[in-house]
């Protein structure tokens, strides 16, 4: 939401009737609210300060001078708290006090007119500062309201995506089921070209279902509805299953697993397997053929530490900052994927109270590390 020049001028140059002493702050600025002071108290202190300045001017200052700084200080202080109209009122009072000082001392106008003009300039500057402050407060309210509306719209969109993708998954599963059944029945009689076409259909539907599932998970993470089902899990077994599945899928990559016999904690098995599969799949995807991918597991300070290293092209600092953002793609953009895998993996790990990060340099590969609290003593479903 933008604020136009006309609106800015209205805000900066005038205040609603009865709001001359308003010192309100944006509703979301709790720290400023705690610091807010009664405007009437501020005004009273300013007037008292002017009277004190007058007394000092008449008793301690050199005769024959009206010292502008004495009267300027209260004005400059209240400019931070009061509206332009209130600052103008205090400034007018300061000018009157300055004139009274000169009259009481019986000074010729030519003697003290310079200081009074200087004070007038200071009053004008203080009013301008107060106008800028009011405009900034208004802009802050506008930005806060815009951010609130944007957040609401994003949440509504995420709820919509979650609902739509949930409804899409079942039809896609049905299509795959019928296609695979048809493949089994008629495959012996199919020509090679037709067989490849049917396999391409099944693979395309599976890919669509994976993308739909990623969108569904990302949307649920966005609205805080991502639920876990923790139970005692052997993380070594989970990682070993994912590694073996990757080996069965073919490819020339060498996968090595360095892990203890067992490492049990309280996690959602399906979701942790999703994280491991995503990290290993990425390591394989971005590594050259014949490259080595290493996975290691260990226990450290009440947490399970999983690291997965590859021999890929590595990541720059800029790529690392964007790596876990939704729809972020780094490296080769021709690779198949939704760009949501690492975002979802981060959400899953953090939902378990853990952390995930990457250590990488260009042309030196990448190492992803996942730290998961064991939490074996209290294994209860989250939420």
N, C-alpha and C positions, 0 to 999 in steps of 0.2 A: 504494500500500500504506500503510495507516494503522497507527499504533501506539496501542494502547488505554491507558486510564489504569492498568490493572493491570500491563500490560507496562512502562509508563514507570516505575511505582513500583518494580518489581523491578529495572529497570536502574539507577535512581537510588539505590536504597537498599542494594544488595548487589552483590558481585562473585563470580565463580566461585572455588572453592577454589584457592589458589595464585596468584591473579591480583591480589593486593593491591598489588603494585608495578608493575602493567601500565601502560605509557604508550603503547599502540598507538594508531594513527590510522587513519582510513578508507583502504582500499586505494587509492582513486583520487586521494588527496591527495598527490601526489608531493612537493610543496614541504614538507608537514608531515613526510613520511618522511625527507627530508634533514635536517630540524631535530631529529628524534627523538634522545633521549639515553638512555643506559642508566639504568633506574630505580634500580638499586643504587647507581650513582654519585651520582644525585640524593639518595637517602636518606643516603648517607655524608656528602655535603656538608652536608645539613641538620643531621645530628647534630654534625658539626664546627662548624657555625655556632652551634649552641646552646652548645657548650663555650666558644667564643670569647665569646659573649654573657655566659656565666657569669663568665668571667675579667674582662671589662670591668665587669660589675656589681660584682664584689668589689674591683676596684682603682681604677676611675676614677669610678664613679658616686657620688653623695652617699650617705653612710651613712644607714641608716634607711629606705631605699626599695628596693623591688624594681621595676625598670623594665620594664613589660610589653612596651614596644615592642621592646626588644632581643630578646626571645624570640618575639615575634609575627612579625618579618620573615621568618625561615626558613620558618615555617608558611605565610604568605601566598605566598611564592615557590613552594613545592612544590605548592601547591593547583592550580597551572596544569599540572603535569606528572603527578602521581600520582593514584591512585584514592582514593575516600573512606576506605577502610580504612587505606591507607598514611598519608594525611594525619592520621587519628586517632592512629596510632601515633606520628608525629612530634609531634603536639599533646600527647599524654600524656607524652612525653619532656620537652617544654618545661615542662609543669606540674611535673614532678618536679624539673627543674633549678631552677625558680623557688622551689619549696619548700626545696630544698637551700640555695639562696642565702640565703633567710631564716634557715634554721637555722644556717648557718655564721656569719652575722653576729650570731646570738643575738638576733634581733629578736622582740618580742612578736607574737603572731598578729594582734592588732588593728592593728598597724602595716602589715603587708604583705598582709593578706587582701584589701584593695580591689584591689591590682594583680593578685593571683592570680585574683580573680574576673573582672577585665577580660580577662586572658589566656584564661580559660576561654571567655568569649564570643567572642573572636577565633578560638579553635580551632573552636568550633561554626560560625562563619561560614565558615571555610576549608573545613570538611567539606561544608557546603551548596554552596559553589562547586564543589568537586570533584565532587559528585553531579550538578550541572547540566552540568558538562563531560562526564562519562561519558554522561549522557542525550543530549547533543548529538552526541557521537561515534556513539552507537548510531543516532540518527535519521539522521545523515549516511550511515551504512552502509545503512540501510533505503531511503533515498531513492535512493542510488546503485544499489542492486540493483533497485529499482523502475524507474528510468530505463533500466537495461540490459535488463530484460525488455520494457519498452515499446518500446525501439529494435528489439529482436529481433522483436517482434510486428509492428511497422510494416514491417520489411524482408520478413518472411514474407508479409504482406498485399500489399506491392508486387510481390513475385515472383509471387504468385497472380494479381493483376490483369494483370500483363504477360503471363502465360501464357494467361489466358482471352481477353484482347483480341486476342492474336495468333491464337488459334484462331477468333475471331469474324470477323476481317477477310476471310478467304477466302470463307465463305458469303455475306457481304454483297456482296462483289464479284460472286459468281455470280448473286445475285438481281438486281443492277443490270444485269448483262450480258443475262440472259434477258428482263428487263422492257424494256430498250431494243430488243432484237431483236424482241420482240413488238410494240412500238410502231411500229417501222418497217414491219412486215408488214401490220398491220391498221389503221393510223392513217387511211388514206383512207376506210375504211368505218365509222369510229367516229363516233358522235354527239358533239357538242361537250361534253356533260356527261361522257361516258365518257373522252374524250380528256383533259379536265382531271383526272379522277380518276387516270388512268394516270400523268400527269405528276406529280401529288402523291405517288403511291406511289414513283416513281423519286427525287424530291427528298427524301422522308422517309428512304429507304434511304441516299442519299448523306450526309444529315445524320447519320444513325446511324453510318455508317462514319467520318465525320470525328471524331465524339465518341469512338468506339472508338480511333481512331488517337491522339487526344490523351491518352486514358487510358493507352494503351500507352507513349507517349513519356514521360509524367509518371512512370509506374511505373519505367521503365528509368533515368530520372534519379535517382529516389529510391534505387535499389540500386546506383548507380554503374556501370551496364552500358550507358550511352549511348555508342555508337560513332560515330566520324566517319570519313569517307572524303575527306580533303583532296586537292585537286588544284589546279593553276593555274586561277583563275577571274577573269573580268572582272566586277567588281562593278557597274559601270555597266550592262552588258548585263542582268544579273540584275534590277536595279531597274527598268530600262526595260521589261522583259518584264512585270513585275508591274504596273506603272502602266498599260501598254497593255491588259492583261487586265482591269483594273478599269474602264477606259474602255469596253471592249467590253461589259461586263456591264450597262451602262446607268446610269441615275441622273443627277441634275442637278448633281453636284459638279464643281468645276473642279480638276483635278490638274495641277501644274506640277513639272517636274524640272529642277534646276540641277546639272549634273554635267560633268566633263571628258570628253574623248573616250574615255578608257580608264583604268581603275584596277584593276590586276591584283594579286592576292594568293593566298595558299595557304589555301583554305577548302573546306568541304564544300558544293558548289553547291546541292544539294537542301535542305539544312538552312538555309543562309543565305537562300535564296528563301522558305522557310517563315517565317523571322523577318520579312523585308521584307513579305511578304503579310499577316502578322498585324498589323503596325504600320499599314500602309496601310488595311487593312480596318477596324481600330479607329478610325482617324482619320475615315474616311468614315462609319462607323456612328454615331459620336457627334457629327458635325458636322451643322448644319442643311442642308436641301436648298438647293443653290445655293452652299454654302459652299466655301471654297478650302482645298485640302490641298497643302502644299508639301513636296517631298522634295529634299534637296540632298546632294551627295557631294563630299568633298575629301580630299586626303592631308595628314597632319600628323604630323611626328615619327615616321615609320615605321609609321603606322597609317592605316587608312581610317576616316573620320568620316562617318557617315550620320545625318542629322537629318530627322525627319518632323514637320511642324507642322500643326495643325488649328485650326479656329475653333469648337470645341466648348465645352461649359459649363465646362471647366477642372476642376481637382481641388484639394481642400483638403489641408492637411498630413496630416491623419489618413488620407485616402483614398490619398495617395501612399505612406504607410508600408505599406499593405495591398495595393498594386497588383500586386506581383509574387509574391504568395503564391498557392498553389493554391486553386482554387475561389473566388477573390475576385472579387466583382462590385461595381462602383461605378457610380453614376449610375442610369440607367433599368434596372430589373431585368427589364423585359419584353423586352429585346433577346435574340435567340437566341444561345446560346453555352454552352460548357462551363465557362467561368471558368478555363481552364487555358492559354489562348493565351500570355499574357504570362509566366506561370511557365515554360512550355516555351521561349519565346524567350530568357528570361534564362539558362536552362540551356544552350541552344545557344551563345549568345554567350560565356558563361563557359567552356564546353568548348573554345572556340577561343582562350582566353586573353584575351578582351576584356571590356568592361563595357557595361552598358545602364542608362540612368537617364532620369528625366523631370523637366522643369521646367514648372511649371504654377501658375496662380492661378485661383480661382473667377471665372467669367465672362470669362476672358481666353484660353481655349484651352490647349492643351498642346503641348509639343515633346519628342519622344522622341529621344534621342541614343544611337547605337551606335558604340563604338570597337572596331575589329578590327585586331590586329597583322597586318601584311602577310605576314611569314614566308615570303617568296618564295624565299629562299636554300635552305631545307630543307623541301621540301614532301613530307612522308611521312605516311602514315596514322597517326592517334593510336592508342596502345595497342599 
